[in-house]
Amino acid sequence: MSSRALGTSAAALALALSLSSCGLLPDNGDPDPAPEETADQAQETVAQDLPFTRQGRLFVEDGNDVAFEVVINALESDGEYLMIDVTHNILEPLPGAVTSTSAPIRMVDPLSGEVLRVLENEDNNGEPYGTYFVEGDPFMPTHEGLATPMRRYFPAPSEEVETLTFTGAGLGYVPGVPVTYVDEFTEAPEPNVYDYIDPETWERQELPDEIFYPDDVPESGLDVTAERQSMESFVDSPVSSTTRAGDQETIALHSDNMFEVDEAEPTDEAAETIRQAAASLRENLAEGTEITVIGHTDGTGDDAYNQNLSQERAQAALELLESELGDGFSLSTEGRGSDELLAEEGGDDDEEARARNRRVELFYEVPLDARDSEGEGLDSAQRHVAGPAAYFEEMEPHTTVSDDDIDLNVYPLVRDGAYLFQMVGFQNSTLNDLEADLDGDESALPGSPAQYAEGTMGGFRLEEPDSGLIRYVIRIRTAEDEYEDFADQIHTLSPGEEYLALAVFPAPAADVNEMTLYAGAFGEIPGVPIR
């Protein structure tokens, strides 16, 4: 093997953040803030002081693994960038090269849904800003038993939040990381690594008690648009569905409940649906907000006919909406025919897919700091925002289910701001490596939007036992019509090891304390508790 014990890829924080498992249980279980508390009060209630520590297993070649520890020491914002400072320590001798298929590091604002990605230096082969050994090289030396400080940089959060949630890099999920606001970042220690390890040959002398690497700090004025992303949530009911991504929100009213086939005259049922939609808009929006009413058809029929029908249905919905809302909002219409299909037609679920695509949408923008809304509006459009979750240390699985030779450890759901975070652990129950085929397309509900039925957690969804509302696993919108999972990509399952994956869902009301999880090929799991 090369003298380079391989480190992480550029997307990871450091080689040491590629953990296979880590503790997940609230320490003493601080209760959720009462619903009437403001987010600021909740932040004050749950914030805990750093450092935070995670231990787990670091996977290396040939299926071996070693004990590993990560300590989060600081999270600082200077108003333009965010810097995380951690210490990593490999606790056992490394028997081979480090391997990593971990999800990239993300810092998440659980109130607004904003997702911050590590900044990369395009002038340095796209390597991440922060700690490095050789410029332009993603690899770093490993040194078992010697704690190593590491830094990475992100865009600063849009709002002056008090805590953020750390996800990715195999660490799973670390909530409640407090943000310190500074004029200048704390200066990194003077690097001494080159006194002990040759950057050209990687030959090393006896290492000191402390070792420090250079720090590449981003210059002011970088374009960080691509690294500032948003979670896209999808809540579905028989009458409507609601999609949220950043400051954009869309209520989709299912046309089959509002119009007869090939008709643009609203049914009697449409009036009640519009009344509920208007109530949701009044709850969620300030007066003067611009609302676009958009008609859509399925993919059958002539394009010109579909375009005309979608426009007529949008106009009919607008007229009903105006009668409910009055003059307080700015309304306009668009017809888009069959140009924007949500569900893929032509498959075994063609009928359900076409029904999903026939819809009238209400599109508008909302403030990133939007809070709870519960009233007489549409169930799918209600917002439920608690305070951020506190940091916790260990958690035991709620239950374990199996599919063929793979066990799934299901951990409790954790309410964090406007979302539910859940860890699940995939485990190989055989004595041999298994190639993991965890895509959930076949277990998705018929007619599900395509982007919520893909990836490791595709087909995972939550159902509220009383209301029947369906909450799909959240995707991260990286660009227009491009999405990523929170979950790590899992390719091979070694015997006996647990491979953790993170699923995130939009949160239900504060009085909902358990959910039914539909876990892809693993089936229905009722009574998963919310903590």
Solvent accessible surface area in square Angstrom, and as a share of the most:
residue,aa,sasa,rsa
1,M,160,0.72
2,S,67,0.44
3,S,78,0.50
4,R,75,0.27
5,A,15,0.12
6,L,62,0.31
7,G,9,0.08
8,T,6,0.04
9,S,68,0.44
10,A,24,0.19
11,A,41,0.32
12,A,8,0.06
13,L,0,0.00
14,A,2,0.01
15,L,5,0.02
16,A,0,0.00
17,L,0,0.00
18,S,7,0.04
19,L,10,0.05
20,S,6,0.04
21,S,29,0.19
22,C,13,0.08
23,G,23,0.22
24,L,4,0.02
25,L,59,0.29
26,P,30,0.19
27,D,74,0.38
28,N,146,0.75
29,G,43,0.42
30,D,80,0.42
31,P,113,0.71
32,D,72,0.37
33,P,22,0.14
34,A,45,0.35
35,P,93,0.59
36,E,142,0.64
37,E,60,0.27
38,T,78,0.45
39,A,11,0.08
40,D,103,0.53
41,Q,94,0.42
42,A,1,0.01
43,Q,7,0.03
44,E,140,0.63
45,T,84,0.49
46,V,8,0.04
47,A,46,0.35
48,Q,61,0.27
49,D,130,0.67
50,L,40,0.20
51,P,89,0.56
52,F,5,0.02
53,T,54,0.31
54,R,9,0.03
55,Q,96,0.43
56,G,10,0.10
57,R,75,0.27
58,L,0,0.00
59,F,26,0.11
60,V,4,0.02
61,E,61,0.27
62,D,132,0.69
63,G,32,0.31
64,N,63,0.32
65,D,28,0.15
66,V,4,0.02
67,A,18,0.14
68,F,0,0.00
69,E,37,0.17
70,V,1,0.01
71,V,28,0.16
72,I,4,0.02
73,N,56,0.29
74,A,27,0.21
75,L,1,0.00
76,E,13,0.06
77,S,1,0.01
78,D,50,0.26
79,G,62,0.60
80,E,63,0.28
81,Y,6,0.02
82,L,0,0.00
83,M,1,0.00
84,I,0,0.00
85,D,21,0.11
86,V,1,0.00
87,T,30,0.17
88,H,10,0.05
89,N,28,0.14
90,I,3,0.02
91,L,74,0.37
92,E,62,0.28
93,P,107,0.67
94,L,30,0.15
95,P,82,0.52
96,G,3,0.02
97,A,9,0.07
98,V,7,0.04
99,T,64,0.37
100,S,46,0.30
101,T,77,0.45
102,S,31,0.20
103,A,6,0.05
104,P,27,0.17
105,I,0,0.00
106,R,2,0.01
107,M,0,0.00
108,V,0,0.00
109,D,6,0.03
110,P,1,0.01
111,L,18,0.09
112,S,14,0.09
113,G,1,0.01
114,E,11,0.05
115,V,0,0.00
116,L,2,0.01
117,R,44,0.16
118,V,12,0.07
119,L,5,0.03
120,E,71,0.32
121,N,20,0.10
122,E,137,0.61
123,D,137,0.71
124,N,24,0.12
125,N,121,0.62
126,G,17,0.17
127,E,20,0.09
128,P,10,0.06
129,Y,6,0.02
130,G,0,0.00
131,T,8,0.04
132,Y,45,0.17
133,F,0,0.00
134,V,46,0.27
135,E,121,0.54
136,G,16,0.15
137,D,25,0.13
138,P,49,0.31
139,F,64,0.27
140,M,17,0.07
141,P,3,0.02
142,T,6,0.04
143,H,11,0.05
144,E,78,0.35
145,G,60,0.57
146,L,24,0.12
147,A,45,0.34
148,T,1,0.01
149,P,36,0.22
150,M,0,0.00
151,R,17,0.06
152,R,13,0.05
153,Y,0,0.00
154,F,0,0.00
155,P,0,0.00
156,A,5,0.04
157,P,14,0.09
158,S,58,0.38
159,E,76,0.34
160,E,144,0.65
161,V,11,0.07
162,E,83,0.37
163,T,2,0.01
164,L,1,0.00
165,T,0,0.00
166,F,0,0.00
167,T,1,0.00
168,G,5,0.05
169,A,0,0.00
170,G,5,0.05
171,L,1,0.00
172,G,9,0.09
173,Y,2,0.01
174,V,0,0.00
175,P,0,0.00
176,G,2,0.02
177,V,0,0.00
178,P,28,0.17
179,V,16,0.09
180,T,75,0.44
181,Y,86,0.33
182,V,37,0.22
183,D,144,0.75
184,E,144,0.64
185,F,33,0.14
186,T,79,0.46
187,E,156,0.70
188,A,26,0.20
189,P,63,0.39
190,E,146,0.65
191,P,55,0.35
192,N,36,0.18
193,V,0,0.00
194,Y,98,0.37
195,D,96,0.50
196,Y,60,0.23
197,I,1,0.01
198,D,59,0.31
199,P,51,0.32
200,E,154,0.69
201,T,71,0.41
202,W,9,0.03
203,E,124,0.55
204,R,101,0.37
205,Q,123,0.55
206,E,159,0.71
207,L,43,0.21
208,P,35,0.22
209,D,135,0.70
210,E,109,0.49
211,I,0,0.00
212,F,38,0.16
213,Y,11,0.04
214,P,14,0.09
215,D,37,0.19
216,D,33,0.17
217,V,78,0.45
218,P,8,0.05
219,E,96,0.43
220,S,90,0.58
221,G,65,0.63
222,L,52,0.26
223,D,122,0.63
224,V,24,0.14
225,T,102,0.60
226,A,70,0.54
227,E,35,0.16
228,R,81,0.30
229,Q,23,0.10
230,S,19,0.12
231,M,4,0.02
232,E,2,0.01
233,S,6,0.04
234,F,4,0.02
235,V,3,0.02
236,D,15,0.08
237,S,18,0.12
238,P,118,0.74
239,V,48,0.27
240,S,1,0.01
241,S,2,0.01
242,T,1,0.01
243,T,32,0.19
244,R,42,0.15
245,A,6,0.05
246,G,24,0.23
247,D,58,0.30
248,Q,64,0.29
249,E,1,0.00
250,T,26,0.15
251,I,0,0.00
252,A,7,0.06
253,L,0,0.00
254,H,25,0.11
255,S,1,0.01
256,D,76,0.39
257,N,36,0.18
258,M,1,0.00
259,F,9,0.04
260,E,111,0.50
261,V,129,0.74
262,D,85,0.44
263,E,86,0.38
264,A,23,0.18
265,E,130,0.58
266,P,35,0.22
267,T,35,0.20
268,D,138,0.72
269,E,98,0.44
270,A,0,0.00
271,A,51,0.39
272,E,76,0.34
273,T,5,0.03
274,I,1,0.00
275,R,83,0.30
276,Q,46,0.20
277,A,0,0.00
278,A,0,0.00
279,A,9,0.07
280,S,2,0.01
281,L,0,0.00
282,R,121,0.44
283,E,67,0.30
284,N,13,0.07
285,L,17,0.09
286,A,75,0.58
287,E,146,0.65
288,G,50,0.48
289,T,27,0.16
290,E,130,0.59
291,I,1,0.00
292,T,25,0.15
293,V,0,0.00
294,I,5,0.02
295,G,0,0.00
296,H,2,0.01
297,T,6,0.03
298,D,11,0.06
299,G,38,0.37
300,T,71,0.41
301,G,61,0.59
302,D,89,0.46
303,D,110,0.57
304,A,73,0.57
305,Y,99,0.38
306,N,7,0.03
307,Q,76,0.34
308,N,80,0.41
309,L,15,0.07
310,S,0,0.00
311,Q,64,0.29
312,E,81,0.36
313,R,10,0.04
314,A,0,0.00
315,Q,72,0.32
316,A,15,0.12
317,A,0,0.00
318,L,14,0.07
319,E,98,0.44
320,L,49,0.24
321,L,0,0.00
322,E,80,0.36
323,S,91,0.59
324,E,69,0.31
325,L,20,0.10
326,G,40,0.38
327,D,150,0.78
328,G,21,0.20
329,F,27,0.11
330,S,58,0.38
331,L,37,0.18
332,S,58,0.38
333,T,36,0.21
334,E,68,0.30
335,G,13,0.12
336,R,70,0.26
337,G,3,0.03
338,S,26,0.17
339,D,119,0.62
340,E,76,0.34
341,L,77,0.38
342,L,46,0.23
343,A,3,0.03
344,E,138,0.62
345,E,41,0.19
346,G,68,0.65
347,G,43,0.41
348,D,163,0.85
349,D,41,0.21
350,D,41,0.21
351,E,124,0.56
352,E,78,0.35
353,A,0,0.00
354,R,61,0.22
355,A,33,0.25
356,R,29,0.10
357,N,0,0.00
358,R,50,0.18
359,R,5,0.02
360,V,1,0.00
361,E,19,0.08
362,L,0,0.00
363,F,63,0.26
364,Y,3,0.01
365,E,101,0.45
366,V,13,0.07
367,P,83,0.52
368,L,52,0.26
369,D,74,0.38
370,A,19,0.15
371,R,92,0.34
372,D,65,0.33
373,S,9,0.06
374,E,100,0.45
375,G,43,0.42
376,E,128,0.57
377,G,6,0.06
378,L,3,0.01
379,D,78,0.40
380,S,1,0.01
381,A,1,0.01
382,Q,33,0.15
383,R,18,0.06
384,H,17,0.08
385,V,23,0.13
386,A,22,0.17
387,G,4,0.04
388,P,1,0.01
389,A,12,0.10
390,A,17,0.13
391,Y,16,0.06
392,F,6,0.02
393,E,81,0.36
394,E,113,0.51
395,M,15,0.07
396,E,125,0.56
397,P,51,0.32
398,H,76,0.34
399,T,45,0.26
400,T,73,0.42
401,V,37,0.21
402,S,71,0.46
403,D,49,0.26
404,D,136,0.71
405,D,66,0.34
406,I,24,0.12
407,D,36,0.19
408,L,0,0.00
409,N,16,0.08
410,V,0,0.00
411,Y,16,0.06
412,P,2,0.01
413,L,0,0.00
414,V,10,0.06
415,R,15,0.06
416,D,0,0.00
417,G,0,0.00
418,A,19,0.15
419,Y,20,0.08
420,L,0,0.00
421,F,1,0.00
422,Q,1,0.00
423,M,7,0.03
424,V,0,0.00
425,G,0,0.00
426,F,2,0.01
427,Q,49,0.22
428,N,3,0.01
429,S,69,0.44
430,T,38,0.22
431,L,165,0.82
432,N,107,0.55
433,D,86,0.44
434,L,44,0.22
435,E,137,0.62
436,A,20,0.16
437,D,127,0.66
438,L,27,0.14
439,D,93,0.48
440,G,7,0.06
441,D,86,0.45
442,E,181,0.81
443,S,33,0.22
444,A,22,0.17
445,L,61,0.31
446,P,76,0.48
447,G,2,0.02
448,S,13,0.08
449,P,0,0.00
450,A,43,0.33
451,Q,35,0.15
452,Y,3,0.01
453,A,11,0.09
454,E,81,0.36
455,G,19,0.18
456,T,6,0.03
457,M,3,0.01
458,G,0,0.00
459,G,4,0.04
460,F,6,0.03
461,R,22,0.08
462,L,0,0.00
463,E,45,0.20
464,E,15,0.07
465,P,75,0.47
466,D,149,0.77
467,S,62,0.40
468,G,29,0.28
469,L,11,0.05
470,I,23,0.12
471,R,6,0.02
472,Y,7,0.03
473,V,7,0.04
474,I,3,0.01
475,R,13,0.05
476,I,0,0.00
477,R,63,0.23
478,T,37,0.21
479,A,47,0.37
480,E,137,0.61
481,D,115,0.59
482,E,102,0.46
483,Y,54,0.20
484,E,58,0.26
485,D,19,0.10
486,F,8,0.03
487,A,4,0.03
488,D,23,0.12
489,Q,86,0.38
490,I,18,0.09
491,H,106,0.47
492,T,52,0.30
493,L,0,0.00
494,S,10,0.07
495,P,49,0.31
496,G,53,0.51
497,E,40,0.18
498,E,31,0.14
499,Y,31,0.12
500,L,13,0.07
501,A,1,0.01
502,L,7,0.04
503,A,0,0.00
504,V,0,0.00
505,F,0,0.00
506,P,7,0.04
507,A,4,0.03
508,P,0,0.00
509,A,17,0.13
510,A,53,0.41
511,D,123,0.64
512,V,29,0.17
513,N,107,0.55
514,E,76,0.34
515,M,0,0.00
516,T,14,0.08
517,L,0,0.00
518,Y,50,0.19
519,A,0,0.00
520,G,12,0.12
521,A,74,0.57
522,F,25,0.10
523,G,31,0.30
524,E,103,0.46
525,I,7,0.04
526,P,89,0.56
527,G,25,0.24
528,V,0,0.00
529,P,34,0.21
530,I,20,0.10
531,R,109,0.40
